[in-house]
Amino acid sequence: SKDLKGTMETLIEQKRQQLSTVEKLDEHMDFASQLIFAQNRGDLTAENVNQCVLEMMIAAPDTLSVTLFFMLILIAEHPTVEEEMMREIETVVGKQELQS
């Protein structure tokens, strides 16, 4: 737990340094950036920012897997939606091989 907290603090500091050197800030505005700026304004403490980032890192894989599972079930239960999705993929990707 202590190692994880230290790693989070290091990653947040790296993000903070990155934000201080970018030319166009709007291209780098993600959730972590918003948290850092909220801390800079005094809306959040450093501990608040660390906890939010930590929870995103820990919770995301679990919630994502459940969401994908139910999405795939719904697609399987609605073949016309699946067909529409495949047509859209073919329109956008064309003959190219799909990549993750």
VEXSE-498432 format. One record per residue: residue number from 0; residue in three letters; x, y negated, z of N, C-alpha, C in turn. Coordinates in Angstrom, 3 decimals, decimal comma. Atoms other than C-alpha are relative to their C-alpha. Layout:
N
SITE    n  res       nxx       nyy       nzz      caxx      cayy      cazz       cxx       cyy       czz
SITE  NUM  ALA         X         Y         Z         X         Y         Z         X         Y         Z
...
***
This chain:
100
SITE    n  res       nxx       nyy       nzz      caxx      cayy      cazz       cxx       cyy       czz
SITE    0  SER     0,819     1,187     0,000     0,000     0,000     0,000     0,868    -1,258     0,000
SITE    1  LYS    -0,892     1,153    -0,059     2,833    -2,375     0,866     0,741    -0,175    -1,330
SITE    2  ASP    -0,672     0,062     1,295     4,662    -1,484    -2,375    -0,932    -0,537    -1,076
SITE    3  LEU     0,984     0,449     0,975     1,492    -2,024    -4,395    -0,258    -1,495     0,145
SITE    4  LYS     0,218     1,429    -0,254     0,895    -5,411    -2,763     1,187    -0,815    -0,515
SITE    5  GLY    -1,190     0,694     0,482     4,482    -6,439    -3,512     0,069    -0,032    -1,516
SITE    6  THR     0,015    -0,060     1,463     4,131    -5,320    -7,116    -1,013    -0,990    -0,564
SITE    7  MET     1,023     0,951     0,443     0,916    -7,328    -7,498     0,514    -1,436     0,111
SITE    8  GLU    -0,537     1,350    -0,183     2,617   -10,425    -6,089     1,031    -0,327    -1,073
SITE    9  THR    -1,008     0,192     1,050     5,496    -9,969    -8,548    -0,654    -0,239    -1,349
SITE   10  LEU     0,691     0,158     1,285     3,127    -9,556   -11,516    -0,710    -1,350    -0,094
SITE   11  ILE     0,686     1,291    -0,005     1,122   -12,628   -10,516     1,008    -1,137    -0,154
SITE   12  GLU    -1,041     1,028     0,142     4,301   -14,663   -10,172     0,531    -0,043    -1,429
SITE   13  GLN    -0,440    -0,040     1,405     5,435   -13,513   -13,628    -1,027    -0,687    -0,891
SITE   14  LYS     1,069     0,633     0,773     2,056   -14,584   -15,035     0,021    -1,509     0,226
SITE   15  ARG    -0,074     1,431    -0,333     2,366   -17,930   -13,240     1,148    -0,660    -0,788
SITE   16  GLN    -1,152     0,528     0,749     5,825   -18,467   -14,817    -0,316    -0,076    -1,485
SITE   17  GLN     0,366    -0,014     1,418     4,491   -17,496   -18,238    -0,925    -1,168    -0,325
SITE   18  LEU     0,943     1,095     0,234     1,647   -20,003   -17,935     0,690    -1,356     0,020
SITE   19  SER    -0,673     1,295    -0,097     4,069   -22,778   -17,036     0,851    -0,312    -1,231
SITE   20  THR    -0,867     0,219     1,160     5,998   -22,323   -20,298    -0,737     0,030    -1,340
SITE   21  VAL     0,715    -0,105     1,274     3,249   -21,889   -22,916    -0,361    -1,385    -0,527
SITE   22  GLU     0,362     1,274     0,624     2,475   -24,631   -25,407    -1,512    -0,188    -0,060
SITE   23  LYS     1,456     0,070     0,110    -1,205   -23,834   -25,997    -0,610     0,866     1,079
SITE   24  LEU     0,520    -0,709    -1,162    -2,790   -22,900   -22,717    -1,253     0,806    -0,324
SITE   25  ASP     1,263    -0,681     0,282    -6,158   -21,928   -24,214     0,195     1,391    -0,607
SITE   26  GLU    -0,272    -1,311     0,570    -4,540   -18,953   -25,990     0,385     1,023     1,074
SITE   27  HIS    -0,447    -0,882    -1,079    -3,456   -17,501   -22,628    -0,962    -0,010     1,189
SITE   28  MET     0,949     0,109    -1,098    -6,594   -18,086   -20,554    -0,794     1,294     0,164
SITE   29  ASP     0,707    -1,219    -0,356    -7,604   -14,704   -19,197    -0,442    -0,118     1,452
SITE   30  PHE     0,529     0,059    -1,363    -9,130   -13,797   -15,839     1,103    -0,280     1,021
SITE   31  ALA    -1,108     0,237    -0,936    -5,770   -13,690   -14,049     0,429    -1,467    -0,045
SITE   32  SER    -0,359     1,418     0,136    -4,953   -17,159   -15,417    -1,008    -0,883     0,727
SITE   33  GLN     1,038     0,765    -0,682    -8,292   -18,480   -14,156     0,184     0,068     1,516
SITE   34  LEU    -0,235    -0,152    -1,440    -7,522   -17,073   -10,699     1,182    -0,853     0,463
SITE   35  ILE    -1,195     0,777    -0,349    -4,073   -18,682   -10,668    -0,334    -1,491     0,037
SITE   36  PHE     0,361     1,416     0,013    -5,525   -22,072   -11,622    -0,955    -0,346     1,140
SITE   37  ALA     0,885     0,239    -1,154    -8,229   -21,707    -8,962     0,832    -0,130     1,269
SITE   38  GLN    -0,890     0,127    -1,159    -5,428   -21,177    -6,433     0,706    -1,354    -0,037
SITE   39  ASN    -0,686     1,292     0,125    -3,571   -24,231    -7,773    -0,903    -1,158     0,425
SITE   40  ARG     0,959     1,050    -0,383    -6,741   -26,318    -7,258    -0,358     0,072     1,481
SITE   41  GLY     0,348    -0,177    -1,405    -7,081   -24,981    -3,708    -1,313     0,717     0,218
SITE   42  ASP     1,266    -0,717    -0,117   -10,270   -23,014    -4,463     0,191     1,409     0,561
SITE   43  LEU    -0,324    -1,345    -0,481    -8,581   -19,681    -3,649     1,351    -0,023     0,700
SITE   44  THR    -1,317    -0,166    -0,611    -5,714   -18,583    -1,454     0,807     0,992    -0,828
SITE   45  ALA    -0,849    -0,977     0,682    -2,761   -16,546    -2,710    -0,501     1,412     0,295
SITE   46  GLU     0,527    -1,325    -0,373    -4,249   -13,579    -0,817    -1,265     0,329    -0,787
SITE   47  ASN     1,204    -0,212     0,819    -7,574   -14,042    -2,656     0,375     0,438    -1,409
SITE   48  VAL    -0,444    -0,316     1,359    -5,786   -13,981    -6,011     0,584     1,417    -0,038
SITE   49  ASN    -0,613    -1,341    -0,045    -3,721   -10,923    -5,059    -1,071     1,082     0,114
SITE   50  GLN     1,051    -0,994    -0,216    -6,827    -9,058    -3,869    -0,845     0,190    -1,252
SITE   51  CYS     0,793    -0,105     1,238    -8,813    -9,855    -7,042     0,742     0,785    -1,071
SITE   52  VAL    -0,797    -0,698     1,020    -6,005    -8,690    -9,332     0,154     1,470     0,374
SITE   53  LEU    -0,143    -1,380    -0,460    -5,447    -5,561    -7,240    -1,290     0,785    -0,243
SITE   54  GLU     1,279    -0,687     0,204    -9,149    -4,680    -7,356    -0,270     0,247    -1,468
SITE   55  MET     0,167    -0,218     1,442    -9,201    -5,166   -11,133     0,839     1,183    -0,460
SITE   56  MET    -0,906    -1,075     0,419    -6,239    -2,823   -11,527    -0,478     1,365     0,498
SITE   57  ILE     0,413    -1,270    -0,589    -7,667    -0,144    -9,228    -1,378     0,425    -0,498
SITE   58  ALA     1,384    -0,349     0,325   -11,361    -0,301   -10,124    -0,234     0,205    -1,492
SITE   59  ALA     0,273    -0,027     1,431   -11,145    -0,755   -13,884    -0,003     1,406    -0,613
SITE   60  PRO     0,032    -1,326     0,641   -10,198     2,826   -14,882    -1,242     0,813     0,363
SITE   61  ASP     1,167    -0,765    -0,430   -13,048     4,329   -12,848    -1,275    -0,525    -0,652
SITE   62  THR     1,220     0,559     0,579   -15,770     1,944   -14,012     0,003     0,126    -1,520
SITE   63  LEU    -0,083    -0,139     1,450   -14,528     2,084   -17,592    -0,364     1,409    -0,436
SITE   64  SER     0,296    -1,380     0,392   -14,692     5,884   -17,714    -1,493     0,305     0,124
SITE   65  VAL     1,438    -0,218    -0,169   -18,273     5,905   -16,373    -0,773    -0,722    -1,101
SITE   66  THR     0,670     0,771     1,045   -19,335     3,185   -18,811     0,133     0,682    -1,356
SITE   67  LEU    -0,204    -0,688     1,272   -17,789     5,004   -21,784    -0,800     1,294    -0,081
SITE   68  PHE     0,768    -1,243    -0,039   -19,414     8,274   -20,728    -1,465    -0,263    -0,352
SITE   69  PHE     1,404     0,289     0,268   -22,903     6,743   -20,674    -0,202    -0,591    -1,393
SITE   70  MET     0,105     0,541     1,346   -22,259     4,833   -23,892    -0,008     1,130    -1,028
SITE   71  LEU    -0,059    -1,121     0,938   -21,322     8,061   -25,687    -1,274     0,845     0,058
SITE   72  ILE     1,266    -0,730    -0,121   -24,412     9,830   -24,317    -1,114    -0,734    -0,742
SITE   73  LEU     1,044     0,777     0,670   -26,658     6,996   -25,539     0,163     0,040    -1,519
SITE   74  ILE    -0,232    -0,078     1,443   -25,034     7,046   -28,968    -0,448     1,363    -0,519
SITE   75  ALA     0,389    -1,355     0,417   -25,524    10,834   -29,179    -1,518     0,163    -0,020
SITE   76  GLU     1,463    -0,109    -0,066   -29,200    10,431   -28,238    -0,713    -0,860    -1,044
SITE   77  HIS     0,599     0,901     0,997   -29,785     7,779   -30,938     0,809     0,060    -1,300
SITE   78  PRO    -0,795    -0,198     1,214   -28,425     9,074   -34,262    -0,078    -1,156    -0,998
SITE   79  THR     0,070     1,126     0,942   -29,680     6,063   -36,243     0,957    -1,110     0,421
SITE   80  VAL    -0,961     0,984    -0,499   -27,609     3,770   -34,021     1,419     0,451    -0,352
SITE   81  GLU    -1,324    -0,536     0,347   -24,595     6,047   -34,547     0,295    -0,232    -1,481
SITE   82  GLU    -0,190     0,213     1,440   -25,102     5,841   -38,323     0,293    -1,463    -0,303
SITE   83  GLU    -0,244     1,429     0,195   -25,288     2,044   -38,168     1,404    -0,382     0,453
SITE   84  MET    -1,351     0,281    -0,496   -22,106     1,942   -36,090     1,056     0,494    -0,984
SITE   85  MET    -0,972    -0,553     0,947   -20,282     4,173   -38,561     0,051    -0,851    -1,273
SITE   86  ARG     0,010     0,876     1,186   -21,404     1,973   -41,492     0,763    -1,292     0,281
SITE   87  GLU    -0,701     1,237    -0,341   -20,134    -1,112   -39,684     1,502     0,230     0,083
SITE   88  ILE    -1,436    -0,328    -0,073   -16,789     0,554   -38,925     0,578     0,134    -1,397
SITE   89  GLU    -0,476    -0,171     1,379   -16,443     1,554   -42,584     0,081    -1,337    -0,726
SITE   90  THR    -0,012     1,320     0,636   -17,314    -1,995   -43,681     1,207    -0,812     0,458
SITE   91  VAL    -1,087     0,803    -0,554   -14,725    -3,566   -41,389     1,357     0,623    -0,300
SITE   92  VAL    -1,294    -0,674     0,119   -11,955    -0,963   -41,625     0,277     0,445    -1,432
SITE   93  GLY    -0,187    -0,489     1,366   -12,537     0,329   -45,144     0,653     1,367    -0,010
SITE   94  LYS    -0,671    -1,292     0,151   -10,246     3,158   -46,185     1,169     0,177     0,967
SITE   95  GLN    -1,109    -0,077    -0,955    -7,668     2,378   -43,497    -0,304     1,037     1,083
SITE   96  GLU     0,156    -0,944    -1,096    -7,067     4,906   -40,760    -0,304    -0,775     1,280
SITE   97  LEU     0,323     0,665    -1,265    -8,635     3,981   -37,408     1,180     0,064     0,951
SITE   98  GLN    -1,047     0,068    -1,024    -6,209     2,908   -34,690    -0,604    -0,414     1,309
SITE   99  SER     0,542     0,396    -1,296    -6,733     2,520   -30,989     0,345    -1,444     0,286
***
